[in-house]
Amino acid sequence: MSVISDLLGGVKIPEMVSIKQKFDGTHIPEEEIPQVIFGQLEREEIAKKIQPGMEIAITAGSRGIANIPLIIKSAADFVKSRGAVPFVVPAMGSHGGATAEGQRQVIEGYGVTEEFIGCEIRSSMETVQIGITPNGKPVRIDKNACESDGIIVCGRVKPHTGFRGPYESGIMKMMAIGLGKQFGAEIIHADGFGKFEEYIPMFGTVILNNSPVICGLALLENAYDQTREIVSLTPEEIISKEPELLMRAKSYMPRILFDSCDVLIVDQMGKNISGDGMDPNISGRFPTPFAEGGINAQRVAVLELTEESHGNACGIGLADITTRRLFEKMILEQTYPNAITNTVVGEMKIPMIMESDKLAIQAAIKSCIEINHEEPRIVRIHNTMEMERIDISKALLEEAGNNSSIEIMGEPAPLAFDEKDNLF
C-alpha cells in the first residue's frame, strides 16, 4: 500500500440513500419544438426581415443546451421557408481551444452537424470591428456573421457563474462575447468580471446598432434540463425584455435542496454541463467574488470529465480533490485558452489528485474539520445539470424527511466500487 492509501484506509464512507428532488417539470414536448419556433419567428416584425436570397447566420454556442440540434434545424428550416439561405456560426468566444476547427467540433459534438441541420457551418476565428463603446473599446464580431444579410442570435438565458446583473448568460452575452470570438472576448474580459454588469449591455447595444441582427431566440430550461420556453426577441426587445426572461430562468433553476454538507461528490464535470465544468449556482464554488449561491460544501470532489468536453477541464480548480483519470483527460491546449482570455486563472488550478474514486472521497472526508467523521453529511450528484435523482448520506435523512419537495427512494446502502475502487 502507498502512504496515501495508508493514511486514508481507515476513513469510513457512510451508507448512501437515493432521493428524488421535486421541481416544476413544465416543458415544451420535443415534437412541438419546430412548431413553437416557427410561431415565434413568424412574428411580422421578424419574418419581414428575412427575404428570398438573403444569407442568414444562426448562432450556436458551446453549452449543452436541451434539444439544441432540433432548435437550430428548426430555425434554419424557417429561414428556408422564407426563401433565404441559412448557415450556422459557432459563437463561443475562446472555447473550442480558440480555433475554428475546435469550435466546429464542439457544436458537432452536440449534434449540430451539417447533415442534421441541413445547412452549412461556417466556422472561423476571424472578426471585424463594427463599432466603439462609449468608453472607447473596440467591438468585434465574427466576420461571417457580420457579412451576412441577417443574424438570428440563438442562446440559452440563465444565471451566469461569475457575475450578477440584468443580463447574464443569454442573448446579450452571446453577441458581446460569443460572436466576438477570442479577440472580442478578450477585450471584454480584460477588466475582469466585476465590469461585466456594465460591459455586456454596452457591447451588446453597439452590436445591435451596427450589425444585421434580426432577432434573438431565447431558450429557457426547467430544472430537468428540458426546454421550458422559446421566446423570439426583436433587437429592441433584447434590450428591454431579456432581464425579465433572466428572472424567469432563475426561478426555473434546479438546486440541491440542502443548505450545506460536509462533502459534495460530483461524478462528472464538463463544458457541455457548464462553462465552469460544474455550475457554481449548484455547487456553491464560484470562480469570482461577484456571484454567490448554491450549497455550502466544506469539500468538493469531482471524479470524471465528460467526453463532450474534448479535454477542456475549465473549472477543475473549483474542486478540492479529483482523480487521476480526470487529470489525464485534461488537455492544456483546450483548457488554458479560457483562462488566458477571461483572466480567471484560479479555476484552472489542479486539485489534489487521487488514484481512485474511493480515495478521492476518503480524502475529502478526512480533510474536513469540525464534523462527525463517523457520520459525515455527504451529497453525491451525477453532475450539476441532473438534479432530480441524487444520493445523500444517512446523516441528512432527517432533514430530507422534513422537506416536502424530497422523496426518499430507498434504504441506506454502501457505495459500490469496482476492482479499481472506482464507482460503478
N, C-alpha and C positions, 0 to 999 in steps of 0.2 A: 504493500500500500504506500501511496505517496504521503508526504507530510500533510498536504491539504486534506486528503481522504481521512487521515488520522484525526485531524482537528475537527472534522465535520461528521465523522462516522456515528457519533452518539447523538446527533441532533434529531429530535423527534419531529417527523412530519405528521401533522394531525390528520384524522379521517376527514373527508370532504363530503359535502351534500350538494346535489344538483338542485337549483331553484329556477323558477321561471319568473322573470320580471315582466310586469304587465304595463304596456303603453298603448296609446291610441293608434290603432292599426289602419286608419283611413288611408286609402291609396287609390291610384288610377290603375285598373287592371291592364296588364301588358297589351292585350289585344285592342284596347281602346286608345292607346297612345298615339298612333298615327292620326286618328280622327280628332283627338284633342289638339294636336299640333297644327293640323290643317285649319281647325276652327280658330286657333289663336292667330295664325298668320294670314287668315282671310280677312282680318280687320281692314277696312278700306284704306286707312291711313298708312298701313304697312304694305298690303298687297299691291297698291298702285305704284309703289316704288320699284317693283320687280317687273320689268318689261322684257318682251321677247328679244333674244340675242344678247342680253346682258350676262356678264360673268359675275356670279355671286359667291363670295367667300363665306364659309361657315366654320367657326372656330371649334376646336377640340382640345380639351385640356389634359393634364397629367393625372387627374384624380380618378379613382374607381367609382364612377357615378352609375347608379342603377339605370339599367336599360339604355345606356349611352349609345351603343351601336344603332338601336332602333330609333332613338330620338334623332340622331344626326341623319340617318337614312330618310326618316320621315320629313325632316326639314329640306333635305336635298330633293325628295320627291315633289314637295310643294313648289320648290323653285322650278323644277322641270315642268310642272303643270302650268306654270306661267310663261312657258316658252323660253326660259332663261337657262343658263349653264352653271350648275353648282360646282364648287370644288372645296375641299377641306384644307384648312390651315391649322397645324399644331400651334397652340397658343399656351405656352407654359414657361415663359421666362428662360431660366437657365437649366431647367430639368432635362432629362434625357442626355446627361453628360454635356449639355450645351453644344450639341452637334445636330445637324439636320437629320442625319440617319438615326441618331439616338432618339430624337423626338418622334420620328415616324414609327420606330419600333415600339415606343411607349403606347401610342394610340392603337397601333395594330395589335398589341398585346391585350387590349381591352375589346377587341373585335371590330374596331373601326378600320376595316380594310376596304380597298377599292372595290373588291369583288362584292362585298356585302352592301356597302352604301351606294354603289352604282355610280360613283364619280371619282374624279382624280383627287389624289392627295398631293398638295404642293408644299413640301417641307423645305424650309430654308432658314438660315440664321441671319440673312441679310435684312437690314432695316433701313428706313428712310426717315429723316427728320420732317415732321409735319407742323411743328409749332414750338412755341416757347411759353413756359409757365409765367405767371405774374412775378415770380421771384427769380426769373432768368434761367431756368433749367430747360435744356432741350428735351423735346418729347419725340420719341421714335416709335414706329410700329413696323410690323412685318411688311416687307416690300410687296409681296404678292397680294396681301390683303389691301394695302394702300392703293395699288394699281387696279384693283377690281372695280366693278361698277356698283358694288354694294357689299356690305358686311352684315352677316347675322351673327351676333355675339351670343354663343350658347354656353351657359355655365351654371353651376350649382351655387345657390345662395345659402350660406351657413356661417356660423361664428368662426372667426379666424383663430389661429392657435398662438398668435404672437402679439396681438394688439386689439383694442376695442375702439369702436367708432360707429357712425351711422352707416358706413359702407365697409364691410369686412370682406370675406370671401364672396364673390359674386360677379355681376356684370362689370361694374366699375373697375374692380381689381383685374378682371380678365383683360380688359382693354389696357389699363395702365401698366401692368406687369406682364401678363401672358403674351399679349400681342407685341410688347416691347422687346421680346426675346432677351438674350443675355445682356446685350448692351443697354437696352431700355430698363430692364430690371435692375441692373447695377446702379444706374443713375438714381432710381428711387430709393434703393436700399442704402446708398452711401451715407445718408444721415441717420440711419437706424430706424427701428420700428416705432420709436417714440414720435416720429414725424408722419407715420402712415395715416393717421386720422385726418391730417391736413392734406397729405400728398395724393392719396388715392383719388378723392374727388377732384383735386386740382388738375392732375394729369388726365384723368378721365374726361373732364369737361373740355380740355384742349383737344382731345381726340374726337369727341363728339362734334366739336365745332369745325374741325379741319380734315375729317376723313369721311368716307361714304358709308357710315354706319346706318343701316336701315332700321334695325331693331335689336333688342336684346331678347333672348329666350331664356327666362329664369326658371331654373329647376329647383324645386324644394322636395326634400325627402322626409319620410316619417322615421320613427325610432327603429324601424326594422329594415332600414336601407331599401325602402320601396319608394317609388315616385309618388309623392303626395299632391304636388301642384306643378303645372306647367303654365307660365304666365308670359305673354308677349308684352314688351315694353317699347314704346316709341322712344327716340332719343330724349325727348323732354321728360317722358315718364321714367326713364332710367334714373334721372336726377331726382325726380320728385317722389317716386314710389318704391325704389329699391330699399330705402330704410325701413319701410313698413313690411316688406317681404322678409327682411332680415329678422325683424322682431317675431314674425310668424315662424320662421325657420328655427329660431332659438326655442320657441315653445314646443316644437316637434322633436327636439333632440332627445336621444336616449341618455341615460346616465347609469352609473352604479348606485343603487338605492341604499347606500350606506355612506355616512359622512366620513368615516375613517376606517382604516385597517392597519395591521402591522406590516403585512406583506401583500403586494399586488403582483400576481403572476400573470404575465401576458404571453400566451402561447406563440403569437406571431405578430410581427410588425411589418410595415411596408409602405411604399409610396402610393400604392393603389388603395391603401386604407386611410392614410392621412399624409399631408405634406410633411409632417414631423414623424412619420412612421407609426407612432401611437398618438392618437388625438389627445392633446393635453386637456381639452374640455372634458374628457373622460378620465384620463389617468391622473390628472392633477399636477403633472410635471410640465411646466411651461418653459420655453427657451428664452423668454424675455420677462422683464418685470412689468410689462404693460398689459398683461391679461392674467386672469385668475379663474378658478373654478375647479370642478372635478373632485374626486375623492382625495382625502389626505392620507397617503400611504407613507409609512416610515421607510420602507424599502420597495423598490420595483425591480423585478427580474423579468427579462424578456428572452425568449428561448429560440426563436426562429425568424428568418427573413423570407418573405414571400418571393416566389419565382417572378411574379409580375414586377418586382422592384428592379430587376436587371442589375442587381448588385448595389443599388443605391440604398445605403443604410443611414440616410439622413434621419436624425432623431435618436440614434443609438446612445448618445451621450445623456439623454434624459433618464436612462435606466441606471441602476446601481450595479447590476450583475447581469451577465449574459453567458452564452455558451460558445464553445469553440466552433461548433458547426455554423452558427450565425456569423461569427467573426470571419471565418474562412470564406463565406459567401460575399463578404463586403468587398466591393471594388472601389478603390480610392478615386479612380478617374471618373466614376459615376457619382460618388458621394461628395467629394470636395468642391466641385463647381458650385453647388448650392451655397456652401459656407463662404466661398470666395466672393460670390455675388451678393448674398444677403447680409454679410458681416457678422452672422451669429455663429461663432466657431464652437461654442460650448456643446451644442447638440451633436457634434461630430466626434467628441472625445470617446475613447474606448473605456467601457466599464470593466470591472473585474471579470475575468474570463474563467469559466469553469468547464471541466471536461464533459459534464453530463447535465441533463435537466435536474436530476436528483441533487447533485452537488450544488447547482445554482440555487435551488430552493432552500437547501440546508444552509448555505452561506447567507442567504437573505434573512432567514430566521435567526441565525446565531448572531448576526451583526446588529440586530435590533436591540435597543436599550429600553429599560423600564417597561418590559412586557411580561406576560406569563408565558415563559418558554415551554411549559408543559401543554398549554392550550392556546397557541398563538391565533390571532384573528387574521385569517387569510382569505383573500378573494382571488379566484382564478377566472380569467376571461380568455376566450379564443383570440379575439382582437378587439380593438376599440370601435369597430363598426357593428359587431354582432353582440347585442346586449340583452337578448331575450333569455337565453339559457346560459347561466354562469354557475360556478361552484363556489361554495363558501365552507369554511371550517366550522366545526361544532360550536366554537366559541361565539359565532354570530347567529346561531339558530334562534335564540330567544328574541333578538332584535328583528330577525326576519319574520318570526311568527306574529309579531305585533304590527306588521305592515300589511295592509290590505292589498297593496299592489304587488305582493310577493306570494308565490305559491311554492311550497316545499314539495319537491318532486320525488323524493326517495329517502332512503336511510343512509346514515353516515357509512362510508367505506374508504379503505385505504386507496391512495393514488396508485394506479397501475403503471409500473415501469417495465421496459423490456430488458433483455440481457445486457444492454449497454447502459442501463439506468436512465434511459430517455422515456418520456411519457408516450403512451400509445395514442 
